[in-house]
Amino acid sequence: MADQPRSAPQRTRKYGAHAIATIGRQRWLDRPSYRLEHALTLIFAAFGRRRERVSNILHGTWLGHPLHPALTALRTGAVATAVALDAASVLPGNSAALRDASRLALGVGIIGSLGAVATAATD
């Protein structure tokens, strides 16, 4: 059979597997990852008997869906909204209300980012 061109998903899987293998060979990442793992273990141990409950909250068990993707989407949308509101606020005739709304959207984005970091660390 002749060598046929690969489809986009096949190429993506090939390059994705290659990237993961390349990252896996980076031994210099071992020490920081072990330290991060140890720090997270200590943080979760500090919760004592509530550890399982906190872990379930951060994983999104109560939601029935992983929480990290939702918080990542919230953060991305909030920052995009802030940029759009900032752009609209410089147009003639627009009030300071748009700038205030932009600040609020940016605040939501920052809080969403903190949540996304916390859920990513537990995942």
Secondary structure as UniProt FT lines:
FT   HELIX           8..24
FT   HELIX           27..29
FT   HELIX           30..45
FT   TURN            46..47
FT   HELIX           48..50
FT   HELIX           51..59
FT   TURN            60..64
FT   HELIX           67..89
FT   TURN            92..93
FT   HELIX           96..122
//
